[in-house]
Amino acid sequence: MGSPQVVPLKAALGARIEGLGHADAAKPEIAAILCRALAENLLVVVPGNRMTPEQMRNFASAFGKPKPQVLRYKRSGDVPEVSIMVSTLMTDGTTDKTALRSEDWHTDDSYMVTPAKATLLHSIELPSHGGMTWFCNMHSVYEALPEATRRRIDGKRAIHAYDTQRARNRPSQRTAQEIAETPDVEHPLVRTHPETGRRALYLNFNRLDRIIGMERAESDALLDELAAEARKDKHHYGHPWELGDVVIWDNRATMHRVDVDYPAGEPRVMQRVLIEGDRPY
Ligand SMILES: [Fe+2]
C-alpha cells in the first residue's frame, strides 16, 4: 500500500485520510503523516471497519500516549484507555446525562491541569439518522475577534471547573475519589498551539467558569461575547457519521458538540480514546 492521501474538507477545518487501513496507522512513517495532518487541519477522518478496543488503542497510539478517563464506569473492561460512550436516547427519558451535556460546545478535559492533546471517536452503532458531531476551529475564532477584544483577552487566565453555573446542563455524578481528582484549574484564555505556533481561543462552555481578575458580571459579559463568535457557522464543520469512522480532533484548538436529534431507542455507541497532552501556554 502507498502513502495515505490527506484530502482537506471543504469546511472551516478537517481533512479526510484516503487509502489507510486502521491497522497501519501506528507505523512510524504513517503516524508522522497523521500527526502532521492533525496539527494542520485540526481534525482528521479515517473511514474503515469496526475495531475492537485493543485494535483502537493501537490505532490511537499513532497520535501519542492514550490515557484512561476519569469516570471509571465508562472504561471498557480489559482496555482502560478505551471508553465506551453510549449516547442512545432512552424511550423513558433516562439518557446518560453526559450525552446531553455534549450538546453544547466544549473541549475535552479542560478541567485538568494537562488536558488531552487529542480525542478519537470511533462509531460502533449509529441511529438511522441525526446525531452529527460538530467541530469549531478556535484559531479562526480568535483571528475573527475585533482587535480591541484580542487586546483585552491576551495574557488573561481563566478558571475551568468540573461544573459551572454557566453550563446549560449538569455533568455526570462523580465518586468521592473522582471528585478528589477534579479540583478547579487555571488555564490561559488564549493558548499557543505547540506544533504550529498559532494562537487559539481556549473556551469550554461546560467548564469555563470565570476570567481571573474580573468581577463575575464583567467576566460573564466578555465570555458571552467570545462565545457568540465561536457559535458562528463559518467556524464549523459537521461530521455525518458512517459506521467504522474514526474521527480525531485536536483539543488544543477546537471545540465540539453533538446534535441530540436522533430517534429514541436506536443505539448510538462510540469508542473513545483521549491522548495525553501538555500544560496549555
Ligand atoms: Fe467531548
Boltz pocket constraint, residues with backbone or C-beta under 6 A from the ligand:
constraints:
  - pocket:
      binder: B
      contacts: [[A, 102], [A, 106], [A, 107], [A, 108], [A, 256]]
      max_distance: 6.0
